[in-house]
């Protein structure tokens, strides 16, 4: 009986010793990396393959790391940087065991198109995003504000301006007081009388004084045969412009005395046909008591020709046609309405200097009344009003020289207003524009009176 009890005590003691040894072994095993670190390290690019290490006896760590505390600062910094802790010789007591880096130090693969923090632009359960394009027309309106003495007023804020299209107020989308570089098409009337043409010729040499190196200029001259390009757009301060202005100096036309009778009353003839169609008798005066030569002033054709050249200029520039003429138009192939429609569709403004008889108030007024036996009407102011430009009337040479400089200064102090219109671009309908300045009285606001929707102004 005593032998049985002794055997039971021995078995119980062996079990206790075994459990104690197993628990001590469990405490001596260091913490293994979390399974997540292993999975992420597999997905990292160019991750090294795991290597099998030979079994080594586990050191006693109970006296090296206190409960509730981590490793020293060097080991923490190395773990945060994804590097191994500093190595200690194997003979040193308590040498740390090299462990795998923590999961946070594993670099994730970043797609080439963005960062992991980017959010998707649409829910994942939807298809590709569709973009809806709504056609609109960006209407650009240069505006010049003058006081009652004709002096430009600068520095007005955007909230003082009101812009209306067909009587409906529009929202100002863009407003600027900056000066734009100019693209100027010079149109010179070579049908002027010789004395007026001499003044114009002497004033052409100062044209570049009102321009900057950023501006470009083309020179066009027109006579009875139509417009002629003397130079395409060139630098405003270059020698090519000076040479083109010299070519634009024409002798002009000699004013003659009307012939009532005689062999030259209707001009010379060749095989029964008139050699000069400008001397053909006027309609309704075949029997004639007074023979007036029928003049040719293709001003409409010259402005349209200049506008076609300006339409190819890059956007971001102010497109301007500057005309030196008496404003008379006759026998043009293009009509006034066609030319204005092309100008407004391409954001082109017409400025000019009226010379000769048109500069006189009395004769200029009679020209516009279309009385019999008088010269054709002065259409230059009509172009300026329709496109938001301006016309100066000068008789003297000094006045012609200063007119262009004054107009270029007005262009550089102009305000620029842009609003978006939802009118269809293919309708071709004319829309009226009205620009006002609120809160101030006695001001003159110069802007184009309307526009035609076109793809070229979008």
Protein Blocks (a to p, Z undefined) as FASTA:
>chain_A
ZZmmmmmmmmmmmmmmmmmmmmmmmmmpccdddfklmmmmmmpghiacdddddddddddf
klmpcghiacdfklmmmmmnopacddddfkbghiacdddddfklpccdddfkbcfkbccf
bdfkbccdddddddddddddddddddfkopacehiafklpccdeehiacddfbdcfbdcd
ddddddddfkbcfklmmmmmmmmmmmmmmpcfkbccddddddfkopcdfbdcddfkbmkl
mmmmmmmpcgbjadddddfbdjklnopaeehiafblklgccehilnopbdcddddddfkl
mmmmmmmmmmmpcehiacddddddehiaehiabdfklmmmmmmmnopacddddehjllpm
klmmmmmnopghiacddfklmmmmmnopacdddfbfklmmmmmmmmmmmmmmpccddddd
fbdfklopacddddddehiahiacdddfbdcddfklZZ
